[in-house]
Amino acid sequence: ELGSTGYWGLRHYFKTQYEIITSRALAQAVVDRLGLDNDLHFLGIDETKLTPEELEAQITASDAAGMLASRVRAEPLEDSFMVYVHVEDQNPEFAARLATSVAQTYRDENLAFKRRAINRAQNDLEKLVERLRSDKEVTAGALLTYERDNQVGTLANRRNAIDIRMKLL
């Protein structure tokens, strides 16, 4: 959540979001989603000049997440809460595909985070309700014991007892 909604709070929040968009962790999620760790175009590998062993070695040595993170740029849209996601690539269509995937992955990761937070809150609330329900039962039992031991009760209880006695007569 936004926490402090003043100017500095919002500025800090959005700066953090831009850092998440350009982070290695998000880039790794995009790499996994698109299989970029084996995409020769993305990795900049020309397979025509390599033996199969050299090709495999270059793919293995590549840092696809680092490469993607270094190509991603988040640009705030002035006077809005929107952000442009830019990804550099020689092929404009491929760059657009990468930028779209970065945005989708960011959205999906945020939704997953919020779902986890909601589930934790729901679990905590369910535990609290159960504890309060148990406390209420203990308290109600203690009240009944006190009323019985001291021959006192609420006005409603006395009225009910009188009504029962009247019916018996």
Disulfide bonds with the S-S distance in Angstrom:
none
